[in-house]
Amino acid sequence: MEQLRRLSDIGQVTPRHGLLIWAAQGRRGPGAGDGKIAYAKLWYEGDGPKLGVEVLDTVKGTRTLMPMDKNTTAGVGQTAITDDGVFWIEDADGTDTGQAAVRRADLGGANAVTLTPEAGEGSLHAYSMTASDDAVTVTTLPPATTWANDTLPKLFQVSPDGKGGAQRMSCNRGDQVFGSADEGNRVLWLDGTTGYTNLVKRDRPAGRC
């Protein structure tokens, strides 16, 4: 059985990168770090509303749109910022079963990469995410009408360049929610495997369960 270290008597959990923004009431917050904030942006043009991801540099006062197709993007999920990139969840197909891509670009918008696709092999029902300089951890939330282990939220981790594909952070049963990236591949999250809510950590992904 894999070892999950329970963390107790902790007054505050503070990851090294920027702000820890908890999801609440179905809403997912922007990513922030090093004076920059990445957020979903909705605006209107002559042919209708457009949706994208924008980065605000609070020091320079500049705003940079990330490379996305504004005509096909149907939804934008949580964003994250590290020292060398911007990450976001992007939904370009509103007719599928809720899958969404995880994408990355440089802070200036160059070198865009799809870390996990929206469709096909390796796609995820990406709901929220957290990132360090070394890894991106995605919370998945498949659609379901009944309770089952394979429809509960789970954590997957992928490298910032997308190579190697996504791996499960933990093979344990139960809810895995509110992931928070620390240094390296280490992630903290709330785990419901035992039937109680435990704050746990793991230093590396478990692999393919």
Contacts in CASP RR format, 6 or more apart in sequence:
PFRMAT RR
TARGET T0000
AUTHOR 0000-0000-0000
METHOD contacts of the structure
MODEL  1
MEQLRRLSDIGQVTPRHGLLIWAAQGRRGPGAGDGKIAYAKLWYEGDGPK
LGVEVLDTVKGTRTLMPMDKNTTAGVGQTAITDDGVFWIEDADGTDTGQA
AVRRADLGGANAVTLTPEAGEGSLHAYSMTASDDAVTVTTLPPATTWAND
TLPKLFQVSPDGKGGAQRMSCNRGDQVFGSADEGNRVLWLDGTTGYTNLV
KRDRPAGRC
2 170 0 8 1.000
2 171 0 8 1.000
2 172 0 8 1.000
2 206 0 8 1.000
4 170 0 8 1.000
4 172 0 8 1.000
4 191 0 8 1.000
4 193 0 8 1.000
4 198 0 8 1.000
4 200 0 8 1.000
4 201 0 8 1.000
4 202 0 8 1.000
5 200 0 8 1.000
5 201 0 8 1.000
5 202 0 8 1.000
6 198 0 8 1.000
6 199 0 8 1.000
6 200 0 8 1.000
7 13 0 8 1.000
7 188 0 8 1.000
7 199 0 8 1.000
7 200 0 8 1.000
7 201 0 8 1.000
8 199 0 8 1.000
10 199 0 8 1.000
13 20 0 8 1.000
13 180 0 8 1.000
13 188 0 8 1.000
13 199 0 8 1.000
14 20 0 8 1.000
15 130 0 8 1.000
15 132 0 8 1.000
15 180 0 8 1.000
15 181 0 8 1.000
15 182 0 8 1.000
15 188 0 8 1.000
16 132 0 8 1.000
16 182 0 8 1.000
16 183 0 8 1.000
17 33 0 8 1.000
17 81 0 8 1.000
17 82 0 8 1.000
17 83 0 8 1.000
17 131 0 8 1.000
17 132 0 8 1.000
17 133 0 8 1.000
17 181 0 8 1.000
18 32 0 8 1.000
18 33 0 8 1.000
18 34 0 8 1.000
18 81 0 8 1.000
19 31 0 8 1.000
19 32 0 8 1.000
19 33 0 8 1.000
20 180 0 8 1.000
21 28 0 8 1.000
21 29 0 8 1.000
21 30 0 8 1.000
21 31 0 8 1.000
21 32 0 8 1.000
22 178 0 8 1.000
23 29 0 8 1.000
23 78 0 8 1.000
23 128 0 8 1.000
23 178 0 8 1.000
28 77 0 8 1.000
28 78 0 8 1.000
28 127 0 8 1.000
28 128 0 8 1.000
29 39 0 8 1.000
29 78 0 8 1.000
29 79 0 8 1.000
30 37 0 8 1.000
30 38 0 8 1.000
30 39 0 8 1.000
30 40 0 8 1.000
30 78 0 8 1.000
30 79 0 8 1.000
31 37 0 8 1.000
31 38 0 8 1.000
31 39 0 8 1.000
31 78 0 8 1.000
31 79 0 8 1.000
31 80 0 8 1.000
31 81 0 8 1.000
32 38 0 8 1.000
32 81 0 8 1.000
33 81 0 8 1.000
34 81 0 8 1.000
34 83 0 8 1.000
35 57 0 8 1.000
35 58 0 8 1.000
35 59 0 8 1.000
36 55 0 8 1.000
36 56 0 8 1.000
36 57 0 8 1.000
36 58 0 8 1.000
36 81 0 8 1.000
36 107 0 8 1.000
37 55 0 8 1.000
37 56 0 8 1.000
37 58 0 8 1.000
37 81 0 8 1.000
38 53 0 8 1.000
38 54 0 8 1.000
38 55 0 8 1.000
38 56 0 8 1.000
38 66 0 8 1.000
38 79 0 8 1.000
38 80 0 8 1.000
38 81 0 8 1.000
38 86 0 8 1.000
38 87 0 8 1.000
38 88 0 8 1.000
39 53 0 8 1.000
39 54 0 8 1.000
39 56 0 8 1.000
39 79 0 8 1.000
40 51 0 8 1.000
40 52 0 8 1.000
40 53 0 8 1.000
40 54 0 8 1.000
40 75 0 8 1.000
40 76 0 8 1.000
40 77 0 8 1.000
40 79 0 8 1.000
40 88 0 8 1.000
41 51 0 8 1.000
41 52 0 8 1.000
41 53 0 8 1.000
41 54 0 8 1.000
41 65 0 8 1.000
42 49 0 8 1.000
42 50 0 8 1.000
42 51 0 8 1.000
42 52 0 8 1.000
43 49 0 8 1.000
43 50 0 8 1.000
44 50 0 8 1.000
50 70 0 8 1.000
50 71 0 8 1.000
50 73 0 8 1.000
51 70 0 8 1.000
51 73 0 8 1.000
51 74 0 8 1.000
51 75 0 8 1.000
51 76 0 8 1.000
52 65 0 8 1.000
52 66 0 8 1.000
52 68 0 8 1.000
52 70 0 8 1.000
52 73 0 8 1.000
52 76 0 8 1.000
53 65 0 8 1.000
53 66 0 8 1.000
53 68 0 8 1.000
53 76 0 8 1.000
53 79 0 8 1.000
53 86 0 8 1.000
53 88 0 8 1.000
53 90 0 8 1.000
54 63 0 8 1.000
54 64 0 8 1.000
54 65 0 8 1.000
54 66 0 8 1.000
55 63 0 8 1.000
55 64 0 8 1.000
55 66 0 8 1.000
55 81 0 8 1.000
55 86 0 8 1.000
55 107 0 8 1.000
55 108 0 8 1.000
55 109 0 8 1.000
56 62 0 8 1.000
56 63 0 8 1.000
57 63 0 8 1.000
57 64 0 8 1.000
64 107 0 8 1.000
64 108 0 8 1.000
64 109 0 8 1.000
65 109 0 8 1.000
66 86 0 8 1.000
66 88 0 8 1.000
66 103 0 8 1.000
66 105 0 8 1.000
66 109 0 8 1.000
66 112 0 8 1.000
67 105 0 8 1.000
67 109 0 8 1.000
67 110 0 8 1.000
67 112 0 8 1.000
68 90 0 8 1.000
68 103 0 8 1.000
69 92 0 8 1.000
72 92 0 8 1.000
73 90 0 8 1.000
73 91 0 8 1.000
73 92 0 8 1.000
74 91 0 8 1.000
74 92 0 8 1.000
74 93 0 8 1.000
74 94 0 8 1.000
75 90 0 8 1.000
75 91 0 8 1.000
75 92 0 8 1.000
75 100 0 8 1.000
76 88 0 8 1.000
76 89 0 8 1.000
76 90 0 8 1.000
76 91 0 8 1.000
77 88 0 8 1.000
77 89 0 8 1.000
77 90 0 8 1.000
77 91 0 8 1.000
77 100 0 8 1.000
77 126 0 8 1.000
77 127 0 8 1.000
77 128 0 8 1.000
78 88 0 8 1.000
78 89 0 8 1.000
78 127 0 8 1.000
78 128 0 8 1.000
78 129 0 8 1.000
79 86 0 8 1.000
79 87 0 8 1.000
79 88 0 8 1.000
79 89 0 8 1.000
80 86 0 8 1.000
80 87 0 8 1.000
80 88 0 8 1.000
80 129 0 8 1.000
80 130 0 8 1.000
80 131 0 8 1.000
80 136 0 8 1.000
81 87 0 8 1.000
81 107 0 8 1.000
81 131 0 8 1.000
82 131 0 8 1.000
82 132 0 8 1.000
82 133 0 8 1.000
82 160 0 8 1.000
83 133 0 8 1.000
84 106 0 8 1.000
84 107 0 8 1.000
84 133 0 8 1.000
84 160 0 8 1.000
85 104 0 8 1.000
85 105 0 8 1.000
85 106 0 8 1.000
85 107 0 8 1.000
85 160 0 8 1.000
86 104 0 8 1.000
86 105 0 8 1.000
86 106 0 8 1.000
86 107 0 8 1.000
86 108 0 8 1.000
86 109 0 8 1.000
87 102 0 8 1.000
87 103 0 8 1.000
87 104 0 8 1.000
87 115 0 8 1.000
87 129 0 8 1.000
87 131 0 8 1.000
87 136 0 8 1.000
87 160 0 8 1.000
88 102 0 8 1.000
88 103 0 8 1.000
88 104 0 8 1.000
89 100 0 8 1.000
89 101 0 8 1.000
89 102 0 8 1.000
89 103 0 8 1.000
89 126 0 8 1.000
89 127 0 8 1.000
89 128 0 8 1.000
89 129 0 8 1.000
89 138 0 8 1.000
90 100 0 8 1.000
90 101 0 8 1.000
90 102 0 8 1.000
90 103 0 8 1.000
90 118 0 8 1.000
91 98 0 8 1.000
91 99 0 8 1.000
91 100 0 8 1.000
91 101 0 8 1.000
91 118 0 8 1.000
92 101 0 8 1.000
92 118 0 8 1.000
93 99 0 8 1.000
93 118 0 8 1.000
93 119 0 8 1.000
96 118 0 8 1.000
96 119 0 8 1.000
97 125 0 8 1.000
97 142 0 8 1.000
97 143 0 8 1.000
98 125 0 8 1.000
98 143 0 8 1.000
99 118 0 8 1.000
99 119 0 8 1.000
99 123 0 8 1.000
99 124 0 8 1.000
99 125 0 8 1.000
99 126 0 8 1.000
100 118 0 8 1.000
100 124 0 8 1.000
100 125 0 8 1.000
100 126 0 8 1.000
100 127 0 8 1.000
101 114 0 8 1.000
101 115 0 8 1.000
101 116 0 8 1.000
101 117 0 8 1.000
101 118 0 8 1.000
101 123 0 8 1.000
101 126 0 8 1.000
102 114 0 8 1.000
102 115 0 8 1.000
102 116 0 8 1.000
102 124 0 8 1.000
102 126 0 8 1.000
102 129 0 8 1.000
102 136 0 8 1.000
102 138 0 8 1.000
102 158 0 8 1.000
103 112 0 8 1.000
103 113 0 8 1.000
103 114 0 8 1.000
103 115 0 8 1.000
104 112 0 8 1.000
104 113 0 8 1.000
104 115 0 8 1.000
104 136 0 8 1.000
104 160 0 8 1.000
104 161 0 8 1.000
104 162 0 8 1.000
105 111 0 8 1.000
105 112 0 8 1.000
105 113 0 8 1.000
113 161 0 8 1.000
113 162 0 8 1.000
114 162 0 8 1.000
115 136 0 8 1.000
115 158 0 8 1.000
115 159 0 8 1.000
115 160 0 8 1.000
115 161 0 8 1.000
115 162 0 8 1.000
115 165 0 8 1.000
115 166 0 8 1.000
116 122 0 8 1.000
116 123 0 8 1.000
116 124 0 8 1.000
116 126 0 8 1.000
116 138 0 8 1.000
116 156 0 8 1.000
116 158 0 8 1.000
116 162 0 8 1.000
116 165 0 8 1.000
116 166 0 8 1.000
117 123 0 8 1.000
122 165 0 8 1.000
122 166 0 8 1.000
124 138 0 8 1.000
124 140 0 8 1.000
124 156 0 8 1.000
124 166 0 8 1.000
125 140 0 8 1.000
125 141 0 8 1.000
125 142 0 8 1.000
125 143 0 8 1.000
126 138 0 8 1.000
126 139 0 8 1.000
126 140 0 8 1.000
127 138 0 8 1.000
127 139 0 8 1.000
127 140 0 8 1.000
127 141 0 8 1.000
127 153 0 8 1.000
128 138 0 8 1.000
128 139 0 8 1.000
128 179 0 8 1.000
129 136 0 8 1.000
129 137 0 8 1.000
129 138 0 8 1.000
129 139 0 8 1.000
130 136 0 8 1.000
130 137 0 8 1.000
130 179 0 8 1.000
130 180 0 8 1.000
130 181 0 8 1.000
130 187 0 8 1.000
131 137 0 8 1.000
131 160 0 8 1.000
131 181 0 8 1.000
132 181 0 8 1.000
132 182 0 8 1.000
132 183 0 8 1.000
132 184 0 8 1.000
132 185 0 8 1.000
132 186 0 8 1.000
133 160 0 8 1.000
133 184 0 8 1.000
134 159 0 8 1.000
134 160 0 8 1.000
134 183 0 8 1.000
134 184 0 8 1.000
134 185 0 8 1.000
135 157 0 8 1.000
135 158 0 8 1.000
135 159 0 8 1.000
135 160 0 8 1.000
135 181 0 8 1.000
135 184 0 8 1.000
135 185 0 8 1.000
135 187 0 8 1.000
136 157 0 8 1.000
136 158 0 8 1.000
136 159 0 8 1.000
136 160 0 8 1.000
137 155 0 8 1.000
137 156 0 8 1.000
137 157 0 8 1.000
137 169 0 8 1.000
137 179 0 8 1.000
137 181 0 8 1.000
137 187 0 8 1.000
138 155 0 8 1.000
138 156 0 8 1.000
138 157 0 8 1.000
138 158 0 8 1.000
138 166 0 8 1.000
139 153 0 8 1.000
139 154 0 8 1.000
139 155 0 8 1.000
139 176 0 8 1.000
139 177 0 8 1.000
139 178 0 8 1.000
139 179 0 8 1.000
140 153 0 8 1.000
140 154 0 8 1.000
140 155 0 8 1.000
140 156 0 8 1.000
141 153 0 8 1.000
142 150 0 8 1.000
142 151 0 8 1.000
143 151 0 8 1.000
144 151 0 8 1.000
149 173 0 8 1.000
149 174 0 8 1.000
152 173 0 8 1.000
152 174 0 8 1.000
152 175 0 8 1.000
152 176 0 8 1.000
153 175 0 8 1.000
153 176 0 8 1.000
153 177 0 8 1.000
154 168 0 8 1.000
154 169 0 8 1.000
154 170 0 8 1.000
154 176 0 8 1.000
155 168 0 8 1.000
155 169 0 8 1.000
155 170 0 8 1.000
155 176 0 8 1.000
155 179 0 8 1.000
155 187 0 8 1.000
155 189 0 8 1.000
156 166 0 8 1.000
156 167 0 8 1.000
156 168 0 8 1.000
156 169 0 8 1.000
156 205 0 8 1.000
157 166 0 8 1.000
157 167 0 8 1.000
157 168 0 8 1.000
157 169 0 8 1.000
157 185 0 8 1.000
157 187 0 8 1.000
157 205 0 8 1.000
158 164 0 8 1.000
158 165 0 8 1.000
158 166 0 8 1.000
158 167 0 8 1.000
159 165 0 8 1.000
167 205 0 8 1.000
167 206 0 8 1.000
167 207 0 8 1.000
167 208 0 8 1.000
168 205 0 8 1.000
168 206 0 8 1.000
168 207 0 8 1.000
168 208 0 8 1.000
168 209 0 8 1.000
169 176 0 8 1.000
169 187 0 8 1.000
169 189 0 8 1.000
169 202 0 8 1.000
169 205 0 8 1.000
169 206 0 8 1.000
170 176 0 8 1.000
170 191 0 8 1.000
170 200 0 8 1.000
170 202 0 8 1.000
170 206 0 8 1.000
171 206 0 8 1.000
171 207 0 8 1.000
171 209 0 8 1.000
172 191 0 8 1.000
172 193 0 8 1.000
173 193 0 8 1.000
174 191 0 8 1.000
174 192 0 8 1.000
174 193 0 8 1.000
174 195 0 8 1.000
175 190 0 8 1.000
175 191 0 8 1.000
175 192 0 8 1.000
176 189 0 8 1.000
176 190 0 8 1.000
176 191 0 8 1.000
176 192 0 8 1.000
177 189 0 8 1.000
177 190 0 8 1.000
178 189 0 8 1.000
178 190 0 8 1.000
179 187 0 8 1.000
179 188 0 8 1.000
179 189 0 8 1.000
179 190 0 8 1.000
180 187 0 8 1.000
180 188 0 8 1.000
180 189 0 8 1.000
181 187 0 8 1.000
182 188 0 8 1.000
182 201 0 8 1.000
185 203 0 8 1.000
185 204 0 8 1.000
185 205 0 8 1.000
186 201 0 8 1.000
186 202 0 8 1.000
186 203 0 8 1.000
186 204 0 8 1.000
187 201 0 8 1.000
187 202 0 8 1.000
188 199 0 8 1.000
188 200 0 8 1.000
188 201 0 8 1.000
189 199 0 8 1.000
189 200 0 8 1.000
189 201 0 8 1.000
190 197 0 8 1.000
190 198 0 8 1.000
190 199 0 8 1.000
190 200 0 8 1.000
191 197 0 8 1.000
191 198 0 8 1.000
191 199 0 8 1.000
191 200 0 8 1.000
192 198 0 8 1.000
END
